[in-house]
């Protein structure tokens, strides 16, 4: 899978999840992989880009066709359970921001 998501022409939406992870790794990696896989199977999902630094800071941006698609994912039962574990175990702090993408510029060196 490429790091950069192949998003359609705007408009679409981005959910930006910035976080500071705690030291507790209890099933974190497996759950993060499961959430990425589960999100990718949801209607309206367009892609995801994610990085985590050694100091625990990270950012994940997921792309969605609509606010309805975002809300459907936000209320998904398994996603809800993972969010609760995030609050109680995995994260020291986090922020979730939702933005409407109105413009994009994409570059790929493969097209040279």
N, C-alpha and C positions, 0 to 999 in steps of 0.2 A: 504494500500500500504506500503510495506517495505521501509525503508529509503535507504538502499543500492540497487542500480539497479542491476538487473541480466543481466549482459553484456555477450556477446558471447566471444569465444576465439578471441584474437587480430589477426590481426590489426583491429582497428576501430578508431574513432575520438572523442575527447572531446572538447567541447566549454566551456571555463571557464569564467564566468561573475562575477567579483568582484566589489562590489559597496559600496558607502556611500550614504545612503538615506537622503533626506532632511526631514524637519518636516512636509511637506505637504503630507497628506494621501488621498487626493481627489481621490476616486475610485481606489486606489492602490491595495488593497487586491483583489478586484473583478477582476481587470485586470490581476494581477499576476496569479490568479487561471485560468482565461480564457486562458492565454498564455500557461500555463502548459498543459491544456486540449487540446488546439489546436495543440501544438507541438507534443503531444503524438499521434495525428491522422495523422501526416505527414509521408510519405514514408521514410524509413531509420532511423526513430527515435528508439533509443534503451533504453532510460531511462533518469532519471534526479534525482539529489540529491541537496538539497538546505537548507541553514540555514541563519537566520538573527538574529543578536544580538540586545539587547535593545538599544545600542548606535547608531544603524542605519547601522553598517557595516554588509555586507552579502556576501555570495558566492553561486552561482548556477552553477553546472556542468551538462551539458546535453551531452548525448552520441549519436553518429550517425554512421551509416554504412559507409558513404563516404563523401567526400568534396562536391559532387553534392547534396547530401541530405541537408547538411548544407547550401549551397548556395540557394537551393530552399526555405528553412525556412527563411533565412535572407531576401529574397525578397518577402515573403508572405505579402500581403496588410495589413492585420490586425496587423501583427507583426511590420511592418513598422510604422504604426500609434502609437502603444504602445511605440516603441523606441523614436519617436519624443516627446511624452508626457514625457517620462523618462528624456530626455535632458532638456526640458523646465520647468518641474514641480517636478519630483520625486527624482532626483539624484543630489547630490552635485558633485560627481565624480564617474567614473567607468572605468573599463578596461575589454576588451574582448580579450581572448587569445584562439587560436585553436592549439591543440596538437594531434599528432598521437600516439595512445596507442599501444605500441609494446609488452608489457609484463604486466601480472597481476597476483596477488596472492589473492585468495579469501578465507575467513575463515567464518564459521558459527558455533557457539556453539551448534546449533541444531543437528549437525552431530555427536556429542559425543556419 
